[in-house]
Amino acid sequence: MGGGGIRRRILDLLADHEGATAPAVARLLGIAPELARAHLGVLTAAGLLRAERSGGRTRYHRDEARIAEARDLFESGW
């Protein structure tokens, strides 16, 4: 599975969870924690996720507004 497939699975996973840490994402998707962190970083840099630090942990949440903007761009044939 390519990187885009993993990133799509992460976005789908986070749609069903109220945020998750990189180790939780890795465990739930059955991928290495380092791989989860790398893909979470790409999604965060793209603005599709928000990273919130608390108590030494980083939880990742979907940015629904940015995801909707990206979806609209692709659906318009961009």
PDB file of N, CA, C, O and CB in Angstrom:
ATOM      1  N   MET A   1       0.856  -1.183   0.000  1.00  0.00           N
ATOM      2  CA  MET A   1       0.000   0.000   0.000  1.00  0.00           C
ATOM      3  C   MET A   1       0.886   1.225   0.000  1.00  0.00           C
ATOM      4  O   MET A   1       1.820   1.328   0.796  1.00  0.00           O
ATOM      5  CB  MET A   1      -0.965   0.010   1.221  1.00  0.00           C
ATOM      6  N   GLY A   2       0.594   2.148  -0.890  1.00  0.00           N
ATOM      7  CA  GLY A   2       1.373   3.378  -0.961  1.00  0.00           C
ATOM      8  C   GLY A   2       1.041   4.325   0.171  1.00  0.00           C
ATOM      9  O   GLY A   2       0.111   4.108   0.948  1.00  0.00           O
ATOM     10  N   GLY A   3       1.844   5.398   0.241  1.00  0.00           N
ATOM     11  CA  GLY A   3       1.663   6.383   1.303  1.00  0.00           C
ATOM     12  C   GLY A   3       0.290   7.015   1.303  1.00  0.00           C
ATOM     13  O   GLY A   3      -0.274   7.289   2.363  1.00  0.00           O
ATOM     14  N   GLY A   4      -0.260   7.253   0.105  1.00  0.00           N
ATOM     15  CA  GLY A   4      -1.588   7.847   0.028  1.00  0.00           C
ATOM     16  C   GLY A   4      -2.658   6.953   0.627  1.00  0.00           C
ATOM     17  O   GLY A   4      -3.608   7.439   1.240  1.00  0.00           O
ATOM     18  N   GLY A   5      -2.506   5.648   0.452  1.00  0.00           N
ATOM     19  CA  GLY A   5      -3.467   4.702   1.031  1.00  0.00           C
ATOM     20  C   GLY A   5      -3.422   4.715   2.545  1.00  0.00           C
ATOM     21  O   GLY A   5      -4.461   4.658   3.203  1.00  0.00           O
ATOM     22  N   ILE A   6      -2.230   4.790   3.096  1.00  0.00           N
ATOM     23  CA  ILE A   6      -2.095   4.845   4.554  1.00  0.00           C
ATOM     24  C   ILE A   6      -2.659   6.161   5.074  1.00  0.00           C
ATOM     25  O   ILE A   6      -3.358   6.182   6.088  1.00  0.00           O
ATOM     26  CB  ILE A   6      -0.611   4.686   4.979  1.00  0.00           C
ATOM     27  N   ARG A   7      -2.362   7.244   4.394  1.00  0.00           N
ATOM     28  CA  ARG A   7      -2.884   8.541   4.854  1.00  0.00           C
ATOM     29  C   ARG A   7      -4.408   8.564   4.794  1.00  0.00           C
ATOM     30  O   ARG A   7      -5.051   9.131   5.678  1.00  0.00           O
ATOM     31  CB  ARG A   7      -2.304   9.691   4.002  1.00  0.00           C
ATOM     32  N   ARG A   8      -4.989   7.959   3.768  1.00  0.00           N
ATOM     33  CA  ARG A   8      -6.455   7.876   3.677  1.00  0.00           C
ATOM     34  C   ARG A   8      -7.010   7.059   4.841  1.00  0.00           C
ATOM     35  O   ARG A   8      -8.028   7.425   5.429  1.00  0.00           O
ATOM     36  CB  ARG A   8      -6.887   7.248   2.326  1.00  0.00           C
ATOM     37  N   ARG A   9      -6.347   5.958   5.172  1.00  0.00           N
ATOM     38  CA  ARG A   9      -6.791   5.131   6.299  1.00  0.00           C
ATOM     39  C   ARG A   9      -6.697   5.905   7.609  1.00  0.00           C
ATOM     40  O   ARG A   9      -7.556   5.759   8.479  1.00  0.00           O
ATOM     41  CB  ARG A   9      -5.954   3.843   6.386  1.00  0.00           C
ATOM     42  N   ILE A  10      -5.659   6.726   7.751  1.00  0.00           N
ATOM     43  CA  ILE A  10      -5.525   7.549   8.965  1.00  0.00           C
ATOM     44  C   ILE A  10      -6.681   8.543   9.043  1.00  0.00           C
ATOM     45  O   ILE A  10      -7.295   8.696  10.099  1.00  0.00           O
ATOM     46  CB  ILE A  10      -4.160   8.302   8.980  1.00  0.00           C
ATOM     47  N   LEU A  11      -6.979   9.214   7.942  1.00  0.00           N
ATOM     48  CA  LEU A  11      -8.095  10.165   7.940  1.00  0.00           C
ATOM     49  C   LEU A  11      -9.411   9.463   8.266  1.00  0.00           C
ATOM     50  O   LEU A  11     -10.225   9.990   9.024  1.00  0.00           O
ATOM     51  CB  LEU A  11      -8.196  10.871   6.576  1.00  0.00           C
ATOM     52  N   ASP A  12      -9.622   8.283   7.699  1.00  0.00           N
ATOM     53  CA  ASP A  12     -10.839   7.521   7.989  1.00  0.00           C
ATOM     54  C   ASP A  12     -10.891   7.116   9.457  1.00  0.00           C
ATOM     55  O   ASP A  12     -11.938   7.209  10.097  1.00  0.00           O
ATOM     56  CB  ASP A  12     -10.919   6.274   7.095  1.00  0.00           C
ATOM     57  N   LEU A  13      -9.765   6.669   9.983  1.00  0.00           N
ATOM     58  CA  LEU A  13      -9.691   6.261  11.391  1.00  0.00           C
ATOM     59  C   LEU A  13     -10.031   7.429  12.308  1.00  0.00           C
ATOM     60  O   LEU A  13     -10.803   7.280  13.255  1.00  0.00           O
ATOM     61  CB  LEU A  13      -8.289   5.716  11.726  1.00  0.00           C
ATOM     62  N   LEU A  14      -9.454   8.585  12.025  1.00  0.00           N
ATOM     63  CA  LEU A  14      -9.675   9.740  12.889  1.00  0.00           C
ATOM     64  C   LEU A  14     -11.093  10.293  12.754  1.00  0.00           C
ATOM     65  O   LEU A  14     -11.544  11.042  13.620  1.00  0.00           O
ATOM     66  CB  LEU A  14      -8.665  10.828  12.571  1.00  0.00           C
ATOM     67  N   ALA A  15     -11.796   9.937  11.688  1.00  0.00           N
ATOM     68  CA  ALA A  15     -13.202  10.336  11.564  1.00  0.00           C
ATOM     69  C   ALA A  15     -14.043   9.612  12.612  1.00  0.00           C
ATOM     70  O   ALA A  15     -15.089  10.108  13.031  1.00  0.00           O
ATOM     71  CB  ALA A  15     -13.738  10.034  10.139  1.00  0.00           C
ATOM     72  N   ASP A  16     -13.577   8.437  13.032  1.00  0.00           N
ATOM     73  CA  ASP A  16     -14.307   7.620  14.004  1.00  0.00           C
ATOM     74  C   ASP A  16     -13.795   7.775  15.424  1.00  0.00           C
ATOM     75  O   ASP A  16     -14.361   7.191  16.348  1.00  0.00           O
ATOM     76  CB  ASP A  16     -14.236   6.177  13.611  1.00  0.00           C
ATOM     77  N   HIS A  17     -12.732   8.552  15.620  1.00  0.00           N
ATOM     78  CA  HIS A  17     -12.139   8.743  16.949  1.00  0.00           C
ATOM     79  C   HIS A  17     -12.010  10.236  17.221  1.00  0.00           C
ATOM     80  O   HIS A  17     -11.811  11.027  16.299  1.00  0.00           O
ATOM     81  CB  HIS A  17     -10.746   8.040  17.054  1.00  0.00           C
ATOM     82  N   GLU A  18     -12.122  10.608  18.462  1.00  0.00           N
ATOM     83  CA  GLU A  18     -11.984  12.017  18.851  1.00  0.00           C
ATOM     84  C   GLU A  18     -10.510  12.316  19.089  1.00  0.00           C
ATOM     85  O   GLU A  18     -10.112  12.691  20.191  1.00  0.00           O
ATOM     86  CB  GLU A  18     -12.830  12.340  20.131  1.00  0.00           C
ATOM     87  N   GLY A  19      -9.706  12.147  18.045  1.00  0.00           N
ATOM     88  CA  GLY A  19      -8.267  12.357  18.148  1.00  0.00           C
ATOM     89  C   GLY A  19      -7.567  11.090  18.597  1.00  0.00           C
ATOM     90  O   GLY A  19      -8.163  10.237  19.256  1.00  0.00           O
ATOM     91  N   ALA A  20      -6.301  10.973  18.238  1.00  0.00           N
ATOM     92  CA  ALA A  20      -5.512   9.800  18.614  1.00  0.00           C
ATOM     93  C   ALA A  20      -4.036  10.161  18.579  1.00  0.00           C
ATOM     94  O   ALA A  20      -3.619  11.065  17.855  1.00  0.00           O
ATOM     95  CB  ALA A  20      -5.808   8.599  17.673  1.00  0.00           C
ATOM     96  N   THR A  21      -3.258   9.444  19.370  1.00  0.00           N
ATOM     97  CA  THR A  21      -1.809   9.610  19.374  1.00  0.00           C
ATOM     98  C   THR A  21      -1.212   8.761  18.250  1.00  0.00           C
ATOM     99  O   THR A  21      -1.877   7.881  17.704  1.00  0.00           O
ATOM    100  CB  THR A  21      -1.203   9.213  20.759  1.00  0.00           C
ATOM    101  N   ALA A  22       0.044   9.035  17.914  1.00  0.00           N
ATOM    102  CA  ALA A  22       0.721   8.247  16.875  1.00  0.00           C
ATOM    103  C   ALA A  22       0.796   6.766  17.251  1.00  0.00           C
ATOM    104  O   ALA A  22       0.530   5.920  16.397  1.00  0.00           O
ATOM    105  CB  ALA A  22       2.134   8.794  16.633  1.00  0.00           C
ATOM    106  N   PRO A  23       1.152   6.414  18.510  1.00  0.00           N
ATOM    107  CA  PRO A  23       1.169   4.990  18.847  1.00  0.00           C
ATOM    108  C   PRO A  23      -0.207   4.323  18.709  1.00  0.00           C
ATOM    109  O   PRO A  23      -0.296   3.165  18.303  1.00  0.00           O
ATOM    110  CB  PRO A  23       1.678   4.810  20.262  1.00  0.00           C
ATOM    111  N   ALA A  24      -1.271   5.047  19.045  1.00  0.00           N
ATOM    112  CA  ALA A  24      -2.617   4.482  18.903  1.00  0.00           C
ATOM    113  C   ALA A  24      -2.963   4.275  17.436  1.00  0.00           C
ATOM    114  O   ALA A  24      -3.529   3.244  17.071  1.00  0.00           O
ATOM    115  CB  ALA A  24      -3.660   5.396  19.568  1.00  0.00           C
ATOM    116  N   VAL A  25      -2.628   5.244  16.593  1.00  0.00           N
ATOM    117  CA  VAL A  25      -2.871   5.107  15.155  1.00  0.00           C
ATOM    118  C   VAL A  25      -2.100   3.900  14.620  1.00  0.00           C
ATOM    119  O   VAL A  25      -2.647   3.100  13.861  1.00  0.00           O
ATOM    120  CB  VAL A  25      -2.456   6.403  14.394  1.00  0.00           C
ATOM    121  N   ALA A  26      -0.847   3.771  15.010  1.00  0.00           N
ATOM    122  CA  ALA A  26      -0.026   2.646  14.555  1.00  0.00           C
ATOM    123  C   ALA A  26      -0.653   1.318  14.962  1.00  0.00           C
ATOM    124  O   ALA A  26      -0.759   0.398  14.150  1.00  0.00           O
ATOM    125  CB  ALA A  26       1.400   2.753  15.123  1.00  0.00           C
ATOM    126  N   ARG A  27      -1.066   1.223  16.213  1.00  0.00           N
ATOM    127  CA  ARG A  27      -1.660  -0.019  16.718  1.00  0.00           C
ATOM    128  C   ARG A  27      -2.962  -0.343  15.978  1.00  0.00           C
ATOM    129  O   ARG A  27      -3.176  -1.483  15.566  1.00  0.00           O
ATOM    130  CB  ARG A  27      -1.925   0.090  18.234  1.00  0.00           C
ATOM    131  N   LEU A  28      -3.819   0.649  15.812  1.00  0.00           N
ATOM    132  CA  LEU A  28      -5.117   0.417  15.173  1.00  0.00           C
ATOM    133  C   LEU A  28      -4.997   0.068  13.690  1.00  0.00           C
ATOM    134  O   LEU A  28      -5.828  -0.664  13.153  1.00  0.00           O
ATOM    135  CB  LEU A  28      -5.990   1.640  15.331  1.00  0.00           C
ATOM    136  N   LEU A  29      -3.965   0.591  13.029  1.00  0.00           N
ATOM    137  CA  LEU A  29      -3.782   0.305  11.602  1.00  0.00           C
ATOM    138  C   LEU A  29      -2.807  -0.837  11.342  1.00  0.00           C
ATOM    139  O   LEU A  29      -2.665  -1.288  10.206  1.00  0.00           O
ATOM    140  CB  LEU A  29      -3.298   1.543  10.891  1.00  0.00           C
ATOM    141  N   GLY A  30      -2.134  -1.306  12.394  1.00  0.00           N
ATOM    142  CA  GLY A  30      -1.178  -2.396  12.221  1.00  0.00           C
ATOM    143  C   GLY A  30       0.067  -1.985  11.459  1.00  0.00           C
ATOM    144  O   GLY A  30       0.600  -2.757  10.662  1.00  0.00           O
ATOM    145  N   ILE A  31       0.535  -0.752  11.706  1.00  0.00           N
ATOM    146  CA  ILE A  31       1.752  -0.263  11.053  1.00  0.00           C
ATOM    147  C   ILE A  31       2.762   0.136  12.123  1.00  0.00           C
ATOM    148  O   ILE A  31       2.407   0.271  13.294  1.00  0.00           O
ATOM    149  CB  ILE A  31       1.440   0.942  10.107  1.00  0.00           C
ATOM    150  N   ALA A  32       4.001   0.323  11.730  1.00  0.00           N
ATOM    151  CA  ALA A  32       5.054   0.717  12.667  1.00  0.00           C
ATOM    152  C   ALA A  32       4.794   2.136  13.179  1.00  0.00           C
ATOM    153  O   ALA A  32       4.331   2.989  12.422  1.00  0.00           O
ATOM    154  CB  ALA A  32       6.450   0.630  11.993  1.00  0.00           C
ATOM    155  N   PRO A  33       5.087   2.393  14.457  1.00  0.00           N
ATOM    156  CA  PRO A  33       4.893   3.738  15.012  1.00  0.00           C
ATOM    157  C   PRO A  33       5.625   4.824  14.228  1.00  0.00           C
ATOM    158  O   PRO A  33       5.100   5.925  14.060  1.00  0.00           O
ATOM    159  CB  PRO A  33       5.351   3.767  16.447  1.00  0.00           C
ATOM    160  N   GLU A  34       6.831   4.525  13.747  1.00  0.00           N
ATOM    161  CA  GLU A  34       7.594   5.510  12.982  1.00  0.00           C
ATOM    162  C   GLU A  34       6.866   5.866  11.686  1.00  0.00           C
ATOM    163  O   GLU A  34       6.857   7.023  11.265  1.00  0.00           O
ATOM    164  CB  GLU A  34       9.005   4.977  12.671  1.00  0.00           C
ATOM    165  N   LEU A  35       6.259   4.863  11.065  1.00  0.00           N
ATOM    166  CA  LEU A  35       5.511   5.091   9.829  1.00  0.00           C
ATOM    167  C   LEU A  35       4.266   5.933  10.117  1.00  0.00           C
ATOM    168  O   LEU A  35       3.933   6.837   9.351  1.00  0.00           O
ATOM    169  CB  LEU A  35       5.116   3.743   9.173  1.00  0.00           C
ATOM    170  N   ALA A  36       3.588   5.635  11.213  1.00  0.00           N
ATOM    171  CA  ALA A  36       2.416   6.432  11.596  1.00  0.00           C
ATOM    172  C   ALA A  36       2.818   7.883  11.828  1.00  0.00           C
ATOM    173  O   ALA A  36       2.147   8.796  11.349  1.00  0.00           O
ATOM    174  CB  ALA A  36       1.749   5.852  12.867  1.00  0.00           C
ATOM    175  N   ARG A  37       3.912   8.101  12.560  1.00  0.00           N
ATOM    176  CA  ARG A  37       4.373   9.470  12.833  1.00  0.00           C
ATOM    177  C   ARG A  37       4.689  10.218  11.538  1.00  0.00           C
ATOM    178  O   ARG A  37       4.345  11.390  11.390  1.00  0.00           O
ATOM    179  CB  ARG A  37       5.617   9.445  13.738  1.00  0.00           C
ATOM    180  N   ALA A  38       5.343   9.532  10.608  1.00  0.00           N
ATOM    181  CA  ALA A  38       5.700  10.172   9.339  1.00  0.00           C
ATOM    182  C   ALA A  38       4.446  10.602   8.576  1.00  0.00           C
ATOM    183  O   ALA A  38       4.379  11.728   8.084  1.00  0.00           O
ATOM    184  CB  ALA A  38       6.548   9.217   8.472  1.00  0.00           C
ATOM    185  N   HIS A  39       3.468   9.731   8.477  1.00  0.00           N
ATOM    186  CA  HIS A  39       2.241  10.059   7.745  1.00  0.00           C
ATOM    187  C   HIS A  39       1.411  11.105   8.484  1.00  0.00           C
ATOM    188  O   HIS A  39       0.804  11.969   7.851  1.00  0.00           O
ATOM    189  CB  HIS A  39       1.406   8.798   7.520  1.00  0.00           C
ATOM    190  N   LEU A  40       1.377  11.039   9.806  1.00  0.00           N
ATOM    191  CA  LEU A  40       0.680  12.070  10.577  1.00  0.00           C
ATOM    192  C   LEU A  40       1.336  13.429  10.345  1.00  0.00           C
ATOM    193  O   LEU A  40       0.651  14.450  10.275  1.00  0.00           O
ATOM    194  CB  LEU A  40       0.679  11.721  12.086  1.00  0.00           C
ATOM    195  N   GLY A  41       2.659  13.440  10.227  1.00  0.00           N
ATOM    196  CA  GLY A  41       3.378  14.680   9.945  1.00  0.00           C
ATOM    197  C   GLY A  41       3.025  15.252   8.587  1.00  0.00           C
ATOM    198  O   GLY A  41       2.853  16.463   8.449  1.00  0.00           O
ATOM    199  N   VAL A  42       2.916  14.394   7.581  1.00  0.00           N
ATOM    200  CA  VAL A  42       2.542  14.846   6.235  1.00  0.00           C
ATOM    201  C   VAL A  42       1.132  15.437   6.249  1.00  0.00           C
ATOM    202  O   VAL A  42       0.891  16.498   5.674  1.00  0.00           O
ATOM    203  CB  VAL A  42       2.625  13.674   5.219  1.00  0.00           C
ATOM    204  N   LEU A  43       0.208  14.746   6.907  1.00  0.00           N
ATOM    205  CA  LEU A  43      -1.178  15.224   6.965  1.00  0.00           C
ATOM    206  C   LEU A  43      -1.295  16.524   7.754  1.00  0.00           C
ATOM    207  O   LEU A  43      -2.108  17.387   7.423  1.00  0.00           O
ATOM    208  CB  LEU A  43      -2.078  14.161   7.588  1.00  0.00           C
ATOM    209  N   THR A  44      -0.482  16.660   8.793  1.00  0.00           N
ATOM    210  CA  THR A  44      -0.485  17.894   9.585  1.00  0.00           C
ATOM    211  C   THR A  44       0.094  19.043   8.766  1.00  0.00           C
ATOM    212  O   THR A  44      -0.457  20.144   8.758  1.00  0.00           O
ATOM    213  CB  THR A  44       0.321  17.708  10.897  1.00  0.00           C
ATOM    214  N   ALA A  45       1.207  18.786   8.076  1.00  0.00           N
ATOM    215  CA  ALA A  45       1.829  19.822   7.238  1.00  0.00           C
ATOM    216  C   ALA A  45       0.882  20.270   6.122  1.00  0.00           C
ATOM    217  O   ALA A  45       0.903  21.432   5.717  1.00  0.00           O
ATOM    218  CB  ALA A  45       3.148  19.303   6.631  1.00  0.00           C
ATOM    219  N   ALA A  46       0.059  19.354   5.629  1.00  0.00           N
ATOM    220  CA  ALA A  46      -0.902  19.683   4.576  1.00  0.00           C
ATOM    221  C   ALA A  46      -2.120  20.426   5.125  1.00  0.00           C
ATOM    222  O   ALA A  46      -2.954  20.913   4.361  1.00  0.00           O
ATOM    223  CB  ALA A  46      -1.351  18.412   3.865  1.00  0.00           C
ATOM    224  N   GLY A  47      -2.217  20.510   6.444  1.00  0.00           N
ATOM    225  CA  GLY A  47      -3.330  21.218   7.067  1.00  0.00           C
ATOM    226  C   GLY A  47      -4.578  20.378   7.252  1.00  0.00           C
ATOM    227  O   GLY A  47      -5.623  20.902   7.640  1.00  0.00           O
ATOM    228  N   LEU A  48      -4.487  19.075   6.980  1.00  0.00           N
ATOM    229  CA  LEU A  48      -5.659  18.212   7.109  1.00  0.00           C
ATOM    230  C   LEU A  48      -5.859  17.711   8.533  1.00  0.00           C
ATOM    231  O   LEU A  48      -6.952  17.280   8.900  1.00  0.00           O
ATOM    232  CB  LEU A  48      -5.539  17.036   6.172  1.00  0.00           C
ATOM    233  N   LEU A  49      -4.796  17.771   9.334  1.00  0.00           N
ATOM    234  CA  LEU A  49      -4.870  17.397  10.749  1.00  0.00           C
ATOM    235  C   LEU A  49      -4.357  18.536  11.605  1.00  0.00           C
ATOM    236  O   LEU A  49      -3.559  19.359  11.156  1.00  0.00           O
ATOM    237  CB  LEU A  49      -4.064  16.108  11.027  1.00  0.00           C
ATOM    238  N   ARG A  50      -4.823  18.574  12.840  1.00  0.00           N
ATOM    239  CA  ARG A  50      -4.298  19.488  13.857  1.00  0.00           C
ATOM    240  C   ARG A  50      -3.621  18.628  14.913  1.00  0.00           C
ATOM    241  O   ARG A  50      -4.152  17.589  15.307  1.00  0.00           O
ATOM    242  CB  ARG A  50      -5.439  20.395  14.487  1.00  0.00           C
ATOM    243  N   ALA A  51      -2.458  19.056  15.369  1.00  0.00           N
ATOM    244  CA  ALA A  51      -1.728  18.350  16.421  1.00  0.00           C
ATOM    245  C   ALA A  51      -1.850  19.158  17.707  1.00  0.00           C
ATOM    246  O   ALA A  51      -1.536  20.348  17.733  1.00  0.00           O
ATOM    247  CB  ALA A  51      -0.222  18.135  16.030  1.00  0.00           C
ATOM    248  N   GLU A  52      -2.307  18.506  18.772  1.00  0.00           N
ATOM    249  CA  GLU A  52      -2.456  19.167  20.065  1.00  0.00           C
ATOM    250  C   GLU A  52      -1.612  18.434  21.092  1.00  0.00           C
ATOM    251  O   GLU A  52      -1.799  17.243  21.341  1.00  0.00           O
ATOM    252  CB  GLU A  52      -3.945  19.214  20.504  1.00  0.00           C
ATOM    253  N   ARG A  53      -0.667  19.182  21.692  1.00  0.00           N
ATOM    254  CA  ARG A  53       0.203  18.593  22.714  1.00  0.00           C
ATOM    255  C   ARG A  53      -0.410  18.814  24.086  1.00  0.00           C
ATOM    256  O   ARG A  53      -0.912  19.894  24.397  1.00  0.00           O
ATOM    257  CB  ARG A  53       1.632  19.200  22.651  1.00  0.00           C
ATOM    258  N   SER A  54      -0.357  17.761  24.902  1.00  0.00           N
ATOM    259  CA  SER A  54      -0.856  17.845  26.267  1.00  0.00           C
ATOM    260  C   SER A  54      -0.196  16.746  27.085  1.00  0.00           C
ATOM    261  O   SER A  54      -0.262  15.567  26.736  1.00  0.00           O
ATOM    262  CB  SER A  54      -2.411  17.724  26.312  1.00  0.00           C
ATOM    263  N   GLY A  55       0.439  17.149  28.176  1.00  0.00           N
ATOM    264  CA  GLY A  55       1.053  16.157  29.050  1.00  0.00           C
ATOM    265  C   GLY A  55       2.108  15.299  28.382  1.00  0.00           C
ATOM    266  O   GLY A  55       2.230  14.115  28.697  1.00  0.00           O
ATOM    267  N   GLY A  56       2.874  15.875  27.464  1.00  0.00           N
ATOM    268  CA  GLY A  56       3.930  15.121  26.799  1.00  0.00           C
ATOM    269  C   GLY A  56       3.445  14.239  25.663  1.00  0.00           C
ATOM    270  O   GLY A  56       4.242  13.518  25.062  1.00  0.00           O
ATOM    271  N   ARG A  57       2.165  14.282  25.360  1.00  0.00           N
ATOM    272  CA  ARG A  57       1.614  13.480  24.261  1.00  0.00           C
ATOM    273  C   ARG A  57       1.045  14.407  23.196  1.00  0.00           C
ATOM    274  O   ARG A  57       0.580  15.508  23.487  1.00  0.00           O
ATOM    275  CB  ARG A  57       0.517  12.502  24.775  1.00  0.00           C
ATOM    276  N   THR A  58       1.093  13.945  21.984  1.00  0.00           N
ATOM    277  CA  THR A  58       0.487  14.690  20.880  1.00  0.00           C
ATOM    278  C   THR A  58      -0.696  13.891  20.367  1.00  0.00           C
ATOM    279  O   THR A  58      -0.569  12.723  19.999  1.00  0.00           O
ATOM    280  CB  THR A  58       1.520  14.967  19.735  1.00  0.00           C
ATOM    281  N   ARG A  59      -1.845  14.543  20.349  1.00  0.00           N
ATOM    282  CA  ARG A  59      -3.058  13.930  19.800  1.00  0.00           C
ATOM    283  C   ARG A  59      -3.366  14.624  18.478  1.00  0.00           C
ATOM    284  O   ARG A  59      -3.264  15.845  18.359  1.00  0.00           O
ATOM    285  CB  ARG A  59      -4.274  14.045  20.804  1.00  0.00           C
ATOM    286  N   TYR A  60      -3.739  13.833  17.504  1.00  0.00           N
ATOM    287  CA  TYR A  60      -4.039  14.339  16.173  1.00  0.00           C
ATOM    288  C   TYR A  60      -5.549  14.312  15.949  1.00  0.00           C
ATOM    289  O   TYR A  60      -6.225  13.334  16.269  1.00  0.00           O
ATOM    290  CB  TYR A  60      -3.306  13.510  15.089  1.00  0.00           C
ATOM    291  N   HIS A  61      -6.057  15.408  15.391  1.00  0.00           N
ATOM    292  CA  HIS A  61      -7.481  15.567  15.116  1.00  0.00           C
ATOM    293  C   HIS A  61      -7.651  16.019  13.672  1.00  0.00           C
ATOM    294  O   HIS A  61      -6.817  16.753  13.141  1.00  0.00           O
ATOM    295  CB  HIS A  61      -8.137  16.583  16.100  1.00  0.00           C
ATOM    296  N   ARG A  62      -8.721  15.584  13.049  1.00  0.00           N
ATOM    297  CA  ARG A  62      -9.040  16.042  11.694  1.00  0.00           C
ATOM    298  C   ARG A  62      -9.412  17.513  11.716  1.00  0.00           C
ATOM    299  O   ARG A  62     -10.044  17.985  12.660  1.00  0.00           O
ATOM    300  CB  ARG A  62     -10.187  15.208  11.087  1.00  0.00           C
ATOM    301  N   ASP A  63      -9.020  18.239  10.675  1.00  0.00           N
ATOM    302  CA  ASP A  63      -9.482  19.611  10.473  1.00  0.00           C
ATOM    303  C   ASP A  63     -10.559  19.523   9.393  1.00  0.00           C
ATOM    304  O   ASP A  63     -10.268  19.557   8.198  1.00  0.00           O
ATOM    305  CB  ASP A  63      -8.287  20.601  10.058  1.00  0.00           C
ATOM    306  N   GLU A  64     -11.797  19.410   9.839  1.00  0.00           N
ATOM    307  CA  GLU A  64     -12.903  19.143   8.915  1.00  0.00           C
ATOM    308  C   GLU A  64     -13.060  20.232   7.855  1.00  0.00           C
ATOM    309  O   GLU A  64     -13.392  19.932   6.709  1.00  0.00           O
ATOM    310  CB  GLU A  64     -14.196  19.000   9.690  1.00  0.00           C
ATOM    311  N   ALA A  65     -12.828  21.485   8.223  1.00  0.00           N
ATOM    312  CA  ALA A  65     -12.961  22.574   7.249  1.00  0.00           C
ATOM    313  C   ALA A  65     -11.934  22.430   6.133  1.00  0.00           C
ATOM    314  O   ALA A  65     -12.268  22.584   4.958  1.00  0.00           O
ATOM    315  CB  ALA A  65     -12.802  23.941   7.940  1.00  0.00           C
ATOM    316  N   ARG A  66     -10.690  22.136   6.491  1.00  0.00           N
ATOM    317  CA  ARG A  66      -9.638  21.982   5.467  1.00  0.00           C
ATOM    318  C   ARG A  66      -9.868  20.737   4.618  1.00  0.00           C
ATOM    319  O   ARG A  66      -9.605  20.750   3.415  1.00  0.00           O
ATOM    320  CB  ARG A  66      -8.250  21.908   6.129  1.00  0.00           C
ATOM    321  N   ILE A  67     -10.353  19.672   5.229  1.00  0.00           N
ATOM    322  CA  ILE A  67     -10.654  18.455   4.471  1.00  0.00           C
ATOM    323  C   ILE A  67     -11.758  18.740   3.459  1.00  0.00           C
ATOM    324  O   ILE A  67     -11.683  18.288   2.317  1.00  0.00           O
ATOM    325  CB  ILE A  67     -11.070  17.299   5.421  1.00  0.00           C
ATOM    326  N   ALA A  68     -12.777  19.482   3.867  1.00  0.00           N
ATOM    327  CA  ALA A  68     -13.869  19.840   2.950  1.00  0.00           C
ATOM    328  C   ALA A  68     -13.352  20.700   1.797  1.00  0.00           C
ATOM    329  O   ALA A  68     -13.757  20.506   0.652  1.00  0.00           O
ATOM    330  CB  ALA A  68     -14.989  20.588   3.707  1.00  0.00           C
ATOM    331  N   GLU A  69     -12.459  21.649   2.091  1.00  0.00           N
ATOM    332  CA  GLU A  69     -11.875  22.485   1.035  1.00  0.00           C
ATOM    333  C   GLU A  69     -11.116  21.630   0.024  1.00  0.00           C
ATOM    334  O   GLU A  69     -11.255  21.819  -1.184  1.00  0.00           O
ATOM    335  CB  GLU A  69     -10.936  23.545   1.641  1.00  0.00           C
ATOM    336  N   ALA A  70     -10.315  20.690   0.521  1.00  0.00           N
ATOM    337  CA  ALA A  70      -9.538  19.820  -0.369  1.00  0.00           C
ATOM    338  C   ALA A  70     -10.470  18.954  -1.212  1.00  0.00           C
ATOM    339  O   ALA A  70     -10.252  18.791  -2.412  1.00  0.00           O
ATOM    340  CB  ALA A  70      -8.571  18.928   0.447  1.00  0.00           C
ATOM    341  N   ARG A  71     -11.506  18.401  -0.588  1.00  0.00           N
ATOM    342  CA  ARG A  71     -12.469  17.573  -1.318  1.00  0.00           C
ATOM    343  C   ARG A  71     -13.130  18.390  -2.429  1.00  0.00           C
ATOM    344  O   ARG A  71     -13.276  17.910  -3.554  1.00  0.00           O
ATOM    345  CB  ARG A  71     -13.543  17.003  -0.353  1.00  0.00           C
ATOM    346  N   ASP A  72     -13.530  19.626  -2.112  1.00  0.00           N
ATOM    347  CA  ASP A  72     -14.171  20.487  -3.110  1.00  0.00           C
ATOM    348  C   ASP A  72     -13.237  20.772  -4.287  1.00  0.00           C
ATOM    349  O   ASP A  72     -13.676  20.788  -5.437  1.00  0.00           O
ATOM    350  CB  ASP A  72     -14.616  21.805  -2.466  1.00  0.00           C
ATOM    351  N   LEU A  73     -11.956  20.997  -4.005  1.00  0.00           N
ATOM    352  CA  LEU A  73     -10.991  21.237  -5.084  1.00  0.00           C
ATOM    353  C   LEU A  73     -10.914  20.050  -6.033  1.00  0.00           C
ATOM    354  O   LEU A  73     -10.949  20.216  -7.253  1.00  0.00           O
ATOM    355  CB  LEU A  73      -9.605  21.529  -4.505  1.00  0.00           C
ATOM    356  N   PHE A  74     -10.808  18.849  -5.465  1.00  0.00           N
ATOM    357  CA  PHE A  74     -10.685  17.662  -6.307  1.00  0.00           C
ATOM    358  C   PHE A  74     -11.974  17.377  -7.059  1.00  0.00           C
ATOM    359  O   PHE A  74     -11.935  16.967  -8.220  1.00  0.00           O
ATOM    360  CB  PHE A  74     -10.299  16.456  -5.466  1.00  0.00           C
ATOM    361  N   GLU A  75     -13.111  17.587  -6.419  1.00  0.00           N
ATOM    362  CA  GLU A  75     -14.390  17.327  -7.081  1.00  0.00           C
ATOM    363  C   GLU A  75     -14.675  18.327  -8.196  1.00  0.00           C
ATOM    364  O   GLU A  75     -15.427  18.024  -9.121  1.00  0.00           O
ATOM    365  CB  GLU A  75     -15.516  17.359  -6.066  1.00  0.00           C
ATOM    366  N   SER A  76     -14.080  19.515  -8.115  1.00  0.00           N
ATOM    367  CA  SER A  76     -14.290  20.519  -9.161  1.00  0.00           C
ATOM    368  C   SER A  76     -13.375  20.292 -10.368  1.00  0.00           C
ATOM    369  O   SER A  76     -13.417  21.048 -11.339  1.00  0.00           O
ATOM    370  CB  SER A  76     -14.058  21.917  -8.595  1.00  0.00           C
ATOM    371  N   GLY A  77     -12.548  19.242 -10.297  1.00  0.00           N
ATOM    372  CA  GLY A  77     -11.672  18.922 -11.409  1.00  0.00           C
ATOM    373  C   GLY A  77     -10.341  19.636 -11.382  1.00  0.00           C
ATOM    374  O   GLY A  77      -9.645  19.691 -12.396  1.00  0.00           O
ATOM    375  N   TRP A  78      -9.981  20.178 -10.251  1.00  0.00           N
ATOM    376  CA  TRP A  78      -8.730  20.902 -10.094  1.00  0.00           C
ATOM    377  C   TRP A  78      -7.555  20.092 -10.502  1.00  0.00           C
ATOM    378  O   TRP A  78      -6.422  20.568 -10.427  1.00  0.00           O
ATOM    379  CB  TRP A  78      -8.556  21.345  -8.700  1.00  0.00           C
TER     380      TRP A  78
END
